[in-house]
Amino acid sequence: MAEKTYEELRTDVIAKYRIVYKDSVAMDACKVPKDIRIRMLDDPEYIAETKAIKASLFIDQLDILDGVLGGSYSDPEKVGDRSATVLKALEMKQKLLLEDLNVTKDESNALNVTFVAMNREDFESLETVEIKAGGNSDELGADFGSTEDMDSFEARQKAKIKEKLKELDSKKEVD
């Protein structure tokens, strides 16, 4: 069996998404490799399609709940108090509206870290890369990955504060 193209795989995942409404489950069902998942979750066409599917589900369910509230699903032969059904439908509608289907808790909001081997020239040529030359400074984050105590931003700031406190104490003693 020939390997599917990215576009074919994306179409298959979108078709599964229409059933399960979850990125990770749809991708699992289509056996999508991790590197393709990351690409797909950033793909504007995939994002637009899955958002449209979620919106459609949301609208359909609200229409059904409005029908329940309007009495469309009641049995005319059964006469009785429908207040429990109406209240339950109202509760479900509010839950849908306020929690937005709870489908946003999905792999699409997860942080995905992937290591890609490339040479310096290829890395520097990427549009999303900004390279700044320099060493340890007083900028927050300038020493990411530093291991020695006095090399970290926090340690340098604490040392500076201690020096200033000593200066203030010595000035108070002189006065």
C-alpha positions in Angstrom: 0.0 0.0 0.0 1.4 3.4 -1.0 2.0 6.0 1.7 -0.6 8.7 1.8 0.3 12.3 1.0 0.0 14.9 3.7 -3.2 16.3 2.1 -4.8 12.8 2.0 -3.9 12.2 5.6 -5.3 15.6 6.6 -8.5 14.8 4.8 -8.8 11.5 6.6 -8.1 13.1 10.0 -10.8 15.8 9.4 -13.3 13.0 8.5 -12.5 11.2 11.8 -12.7 14.6 13.6 -16.3 14.9 12.4 -17.1 11.8 14.4 -15.0 12.2 17.6 -14.4 16.0 17.9 -10.9 15.6 19.3 -7.7 16.1 17.5 -5.7 13.5 19.3 -8.3 10.7 18.9 -8.8 11.5 15.2 -5.0 11.5 14.6 -4.6 8.3 16.6 -7.3 6.6 14.4 -5.4 7.7 11.3 -2.1 6.6 12.7 -0.5 10.1 12.2 3.1 10.2 13.2 4.2 12.8 15.8 6.0 15.1 13.3 3.0 15.3 11.1 0.7 15.9 14.0 2.7 19.0 14.9 2.5 20.2 11.4 -1.2 19.5 11.1 -2.1 21.3 14.3 -0.5 24.4 12.8 -2.0 24.0 9.4 -4.4 26.8 8.7 -6.7 24.6 6.5 -6.9 21.9 9.2 -7.6 24.5 11.9 -10.3 26.2 9.9 -12.0 22.9 9.1 -12.0 21.6 12.7 -13.2 24.9 14.0 -16.1 24.8 11.5 -16.9 21.3 12.6 -17.0 22.3 16.2 -19.1 25.4 15.4 -21.6 23.2 13.5 -21.9 20.7 16.4 -22.4 23.6 18.8 -25.2 25.1 16.7 -26.9 21.7 16.1 -27.0 20.9 19.8 -28.3 24.3 20.7 -31.1 23.9 18.0 -32.0 20.5 19.6 -32.1 22.0 23.1 -34.2 24.9 21.8 -36.6 22.3 20.4 -36.8 20.6 23.7 -37.5 23.9 25.4 -40.2 24.6 22.8 -41.9 21.3 23.3 -41.0 19.8 19.9 -39.9 16.5 21.5 -42.8 16.1 24.0 -45.4 13.4 23.6 -48.9 14.8 23.2 -50.4 11.7 24.6 -48.5 12.1 27.9 -50.0 14.9 29.8 -48.1 16.0 32.9 -45.5 18.3 34.3 -42.6 18.9 31.8 -40.8 21.3 34.1 -38.0 18.8 34.9 -37.3 18.2 31.2 -37.3 21.9 30.5 -35.1 22.7 33.4 -32.7 19.9 32.4 -32.6 21.2 28.8 -32.0 24.8 30.1 -29.1 23.5 32.3 -27.6 21.6 29.3 -27.9 24.7 27.1 -26.2 26.9 29.7 -23.5 24.3 30.1 -22.9 24.2 26.4 -22.8 28.0 26.1 -20.7 28.6 29.1 -18.2 25.7 28.8 -18.0 25.9 24.9 -18.5 22.1 24.5 -15.4 21.4 26.6 -13.6 20.3 23.4 -11.0 22.9 23.8 -9.2 20.7 26.3 -7.4 18.8 23.5 -4.0 18.2 22.0 -4.3 21.4 20.0 -3.6 23.5 23.0 -0.7 21.3 24.2 2.9 22.3 24.0 4.7 20.2 21.5 8.5 20.1 21.6 10.3 18.5 18.7 14.1 18.4 18.1 15.1 18.8 14.5 18.7 18.3 13.4 19.9 21.1 11.1 23.1 23.0 10.4 23.7 26.6 11.6 23.1 28.1 8.2 19.7 26.5 7.9 18.7 27.4 11.4 19.7 31.0 11.0 17.8 31.3 7.7 14.5 30.5 9.3 12.1 33.4 9.5 11.1 32.7 13.1 14.7 32.7 14.4 16.2 35.8 15.9 19.9 35.6 17.0 21.4 38.0 19.4 25.0 37.9 20.3 26.1 38.5 23.9 26.9 37.0 27.3 25.3 37.0 30.7 23.6 40.2 31.3 21.0 41.7 33.7 18.2 40.9 31.3 15.8 38.3 32.5 16.2 35.0 30.6 19.6 36.0 29.2 21.2 33.1 31.0 18.8 30.3 30.2 20.4 27.0 31.0 23.1 28.4 33.3 24.1 26.0 36.0 26.5 27.9 38.3 24.9 29.8 41.2 26.3 33.2 40.4 25.7 32.9 36.7 22.0 33.0 37.0 19.9 36.2 36.6 18.3 35.6 40.0 21.7 35.1 41.8 23.1 38.3 40.2 20.1 40.3 41.2 20.2 39.0 44.8 23.9 39.8 45.0 23.2 43.4 43.8 20.4 43.8 46.4 22.7 42.6 49.2 25.4 45.1 48.1 22.9 47.9 48.1 21.6 46.9 51.5 25.2 46.9 52.9 25.7 50.3 51.4 22.5 51.6 53.1 23.5 50.0 56.4 27.0 51.6 56.2 25.4 55.0 55.5 23.1 54.7 58.5 26.1 53.8 60.7 27.9 56.9 59.5 24.9 59.2 60.2 
